[in-house]
Amino acid sequence: MTMHVTATSDVPGDGSAAVLIMLARVEGKLDVLAAQHSTKLDEHARRLDDVEGRLRTREAAPDVPAAVDDRLRAVEQRPTVSPGAALAGAAAVAAILAAATPFLDRLYS
């Protein structure tokens, strides 16, 4: 660790200037650390307020009528096919056709 100490003629030569400079550097680093921590706390408080606001908005929303709720539940429970599953199925059919082509060619020729 190198330190650049600038000494003037009125500074005693017993090393106290170097100690003062090191203390000033530590104090500066602590100030930066405290400012960063304060910023993180402010961001955390902002996110909590945002979540609480969204929760209050959701709680204040009117209830969904029973008929609409039943229809939504029926739609949500219906099984769906994902695009990946559809692609895998199409690839499987293509592979089966490709594998069966020589066999069918021999069978019908």
C-alpha positions in Angstrom: 0.0 0.0 0.0 1.5 3.3 -1.1 0.6 6.6 0.5 1.3 9.9 -1.0 1.8 12.3 1.9 2.3 16.0 1.2 4.0 17.6 4.1 4.6 21.3 4.6 7.2 22.9 6.9 4.7 23.3 9.8 3.8 19.6 10.0 5.8 17.7 12.6 8.0 14.9 11.3 6.9 12.3 13.8 4.4 10.6 11.4 1.2 12.3 12.8 0.5 13.8 9.4 0.4 10.4 7.8 -1.9 9.2 10.5 -4.2 12.2 10.0 -4.2 11.5 6.3 -5.1 7.8 6.8 -7.9 8.8 9.2 -9.3 11.3 6.6 -9.2 8.5 4.0 -11.0 6.1 6.3 -13.6 8.8 7.2 -14.2 9.4 3.5 -14.7 5.7 2.8 -17.1 5.5 5.8 -19.0 8.5 4.4 -19.3 6.7 1.0 -20.4 3.5 2.7 -23.1 5.3 4.7 -24.3 7.1 1.6 -24.5 3.8 -0.4 -26.4 2.1 2.5 -28.8 5.0 2.7 -29.5 4.8 -1.0 -30.2 1.1 -0.7 -32.5 1.7 2.2 -34.4 4.4 0.2 -34.7 2.0 -2.7 -36.0 -0.8 -0.5 -38.5 1.5 1.1 -39.7 2.7 -2.3 -40.2 -0.9 -3.5 -42.1 -1.8 -0.3 -44.4 1.2 -0.8 -44.9 0.1 -4.4 -45.8 -3.4 -3.4 -48.1 -2.1 -0.6 -49.8 0.2 -3.1 -50.4 -2.6 -5.6 -51.8 -4.8 -2.8 -54.2 -2.1 -1.7 -55.3 -1.6 -5.3 -55.9 -5.3 -5.7 -57.9 -5.4 -2.4 -59.9 -2.4 -3.4 -60.9 -3.9 -6.8 -64.5 -5.0 -7.0 -65.3 -8.7 -6.6 -65.7 -10.8 -9.8 -69.3 -12.0 -10.3 -69.8 -15.7 -9.7 -70.7 -16.5 -13.3 -67.6 -14.8 -14.6 -65.5 -16.5 -12.0 -66.9 -19.9 -13.0 -66.1 -19.3 -16.6 -62.6 -18.1 -15.8 -62.0 -21.1 -13.6 -63.1 -23.4 -16.4 -60.8 -21.8 -18.9 -57.9 -21.9 -16.5 -58.4 -25.6 -15.8 -58.5 -26.6 -19.5 -55.3 -28.3 -20.4 -53.3 -26.5 -23.1 -50.5 -27.5 -25.4 -47.4 -25.5 -25.2 -45.6 -24.5 -28.4 -42.6 -26.7 -27.5 -44.9 -29.7 -27.1 -46.6 -29.0 -30.4 -43.2 -28.7 -32.1 -42.0 -32.0 -30.5 -45.2 -33.7 -31.7 -44.7 -32.5 -35.3 -41.1 -33.5 -35.2 -42.1 -37.0 -33.9 -44.6 -37.4 -36.7 -42.0 -36.3 -39.3 -39.5 -38.8 -37.9 -42.0 -41.7 -38.0 -42.9 -40.9 -41.6 -39.3 -40.7 -42.6 -38.6 -44.0 -40.9 -41.6 -45.7 -42.4 -41.1 -44.5 -46.0 -38.6 -47.2 -47.0 -40.7 -49.9 -45.4 -43.9 -48.7 -47.1 -42.0 -48.4 -50.4 -40.9 -52.0 -50.3 -44.3 -53.1 -49.1 -46.3 -51.5 -52.0 -43.8 -51.9 -54.8 
